Amino acid sequence: MAIDSPRFGARLVAAMQTRGPLCVGIDPHPELLAQWGLPDTADGVARFTDAVLEGVAGEVAAVKPQSAFFERHGSAGIAVLERLLADLRSSDTLSVLDVKRGDIGSTMRAYAQAYLQDGAPLAADAITVTPYLGTGALAPALDLARETGRGLFVLALTSNPEAAALQHAGEPPVARSVVDDVARLNAGVEPVGDVGLVVGATVGDTPAQLGIDLAAAHAVVLAPGVGAQGAQAEDVALTFAGLERRVLVPISRGILSAGPAPERIRAIAARFSAELTSKLWS
């Protein structure tokens, strides 16, 4: 990817306009591998990812591999992830690598080089990052993402119950400070900035309660929690009212459980995409 390539935010918005708001998660849980009749090995993960890729590549706005389920198989699992990311690039499908990295100084720079550097084996179009060492500590990743036309999704309001003790704390609340930081990073960039937010689809009216203006962040919101975690398309529409064409909805188990036949995965992904488009864009 050349430095003068279109920015990630613009590419993502264009992909969503063409293919809808669905992002298919690739989370090769041991339980899903067993359900598919596959071994819980790197080879099983490879066969799993190949089937998902055949089903959805070029059909959805983005694909979100969860790095942990590849890492658990060591170097062989990482090799599968490298090949998956390369295949997504070849199929013109945006990748959001879910790694949730966050550190300081040279360590953060090394993480950035691993996932955002041109030519890196694990290079993705965007990665998830955690700001809870301070949003400023993400600077090496922000700088490299800008340089290479890639993006970040910053954790802001996650759906796990434990998060509230940290993310809701303080005045202003920590989560609001994170969103305000992202708004500053995205200021003046059209149609949206390259720094997105992760806000759980299950958080309900929490943004309003905490005084968080998601629209002001000028960001695409990655909204996990639909399907197995309990949220429905209607919940997404209510929680993110006013952001209808700026919400990217990752769904994993709700789609992957339809496997292993790629055509079944494609069909259920198309159904979810149509439902989300109807609720969010009507």
C-alpha angles and dihedrals in degrees: 000000000000120000091244093055117122114282121262095245092054092046092049094049090049091050092049092049090052102036106022134246099297122118114186114220118216104207110157097199115183088243092055092047089053091047089054092048092247129136119251091246137105088264090054090050090050093052089046094052092045091057093047091047092050089051102048112015109123091008102082136047094247146347122225116203114195103225095206094068090055095041092056088071093056124222093344091056092047088052089056090051091049090053092046092053091048091049091051090053090050091050094050091243119139116239126213106189110207103215102130093210122176130161142125139269119333092002092058089046090054091051089050092051090050095055109018106035119107109253096016111141091233097040112147132180089246140354136204116247136185119229098195094111085059126290089251090064088068090067096109090054093043092051095048093044089055092047095051101035095251133128147224133219110209119207109242113150112008124191099233112108093230091063096072094072089063106023096046095042127109136020109299091028114247092242091054091052090052092051091047089052091052090049090056092048091051098042114134096005117126140248086358136329125264093242111083131187132236110221119164118242087223097061094092113188094348093115090058092045091053094045093247117158103201093179091059090060089073088217142128108248119221103210114192123182105074115130117002093028092055108254121125132203089262090058091053091051092051098043094046101037108157093027097071098137094036099062121099111194118204117204122180120157094030088063103028093054087069090067163127093064108076092214091058091049089050092049097051091043089054090050093051091046092052092048093048092047091050094050098039103036104034 
